[in-house]
Amino acid sequence: MIIINEKPLSQIEKEREEAEAPMVTMGQELALLKISNMQKDGIIQILGQELATVKLELIRLKEGE
């Protein structure tokens, strides 16, 4: 059985790379979104800690009146 391919190997490889490119791009975008979400989570956590500190200070000031 002889299979004759009309396309050169370099063209077939190029087509495969182009087909895989969107997956790589999507993976990179997903990674960037995860990093962004982690940064947001960190900021939210820090703000929560600061809010708790301010509330404790307020309680202490009210007790001192």
C-alpha positions as CSV (number, residue, x, y, z in Angstrom):
1,M,0.0,0.0,0.0
2,I,1.5,3.3,-1.1
3,I,0.2,6.5,0.3
4,I,1.0,9.7,-1.6
5,N,0.7,12.9,0.2
6,E,0.3,16.0,-2.0
7,K,1.5,18.4,0.7
8,P,5.1,18.8,1.7
9,L,6.1,17.8,5.2
10,S,7.0,21.4,6.1
11,Q,3.5,22.5,5.3
12,I,1.9,19.7,7.3
13,E,4.1,20.6,10.3
14,K,3.2,24.3,9.9
15,E,-0.5,23.4,9.8
16,R,-0.2,21.3,13.0
17,E,1.6,24.2,14.8
18,E,-1.1,26.6,13.8
19,A,-3.8,24.2,15.0
20,E,-2.0,23.9,18.4
21,A,-1.4,27.7,18.7
22,P,-4.9,28.6,19.9
23,M,-4.6,26.0,22.7
24,V,-1.3,27.5,23.8
25,T,-2.8,31.0,23.7
26,M,-5.8,29.9,25.8
27,G,-3.5,28.2,28.3
28,Q,-1.4,31.4,28.6
29,E,-4.6,33.5,29.1
30,L,-5.8,31.0,31.7
31,A,-2.5,31.3,33.6
32,L,-2.7,35.1,33.5
33,L,-6.3,35.0,34.8
34,K,-5.3,32.7,37.6
35,I,-2.4,35.0,38.6
36,S,-4.7,38.0,38.5
37,N,-7.2,36.2,40.7
38,M,-4.5,35.3,43.2
39,Q,-3.4,38.9,43.4
40,K,-7.0,40.0,43.9
41,D,-7.4,37.4,46.6
42,G,-4.3,38.7,48.3
43,I,-5.5,42.2,48.3
44,I,-8.9,41.2,49.6
45,Q,-7.2,39.3,52.5
46,I,-5.0,42.3,53.4
47,L,-8.0,44.6,53.3
48,G,-9.9,42.2,55.6
49,Q,-7.0,42.2,58.0
50,E,-6.8,46.0,58.0
51,L,-10.6,46.2,58.5
52,A,-10.4,43.9,61.5
53,T,-7.5,46.0,63.0
54,V,-9.5,49.2,62.6
55,K,-12.6,47.6,64.2
56,L,-10.5,46.5,67.2
57,E,-9.0,50.0,67.5
58,L,-12.5,51.5,67.4
59,I,-13.7,49.1,70.1
60,R,-10.7,50.0,72.3
61,L,-11.4,53.7,71.8
62,K,-15.1,53.3,72.7
63,E,-14.1,51.5,75.9
64,G,-11.8,54.3,76.9
65,E,-14.5,57.0,76.8
